[in-house]
Amino acid sequence: MPRKTRRDAVANRERLIEAAFDLLAQRDADLSVRELALHTGHGVGTAYRHFPSHDDLIRALYDTAWERITASVADLPPSTT
């Protein structure tokens, strides 16, 4: 049986993702996992534990954005056209 992810680990991941969105809003997608860790004050190991590569970071951002978009669309009132 897989272990449940610790609450602080979930919070760290969410903070890293939010910080990555903020950084990407200011510039292009050339954001390294190491740079993200340094920007947030997290250890580099913590960031790499969640995102072992740049591709993993970008994928997590894509998945998070997609979840937010689909949740927003689900909250829209039905069309009356």
Buried (B, 14 or more C-beta within 10 A) or exposed (E): EEEEEEEEEEEBBEBBBEBBEEBBEEEEEEBBBEBBBEBBEBEBEBBBBBBEEBEEBBEBBEEBEEEEEEEEEEEEEEEEE
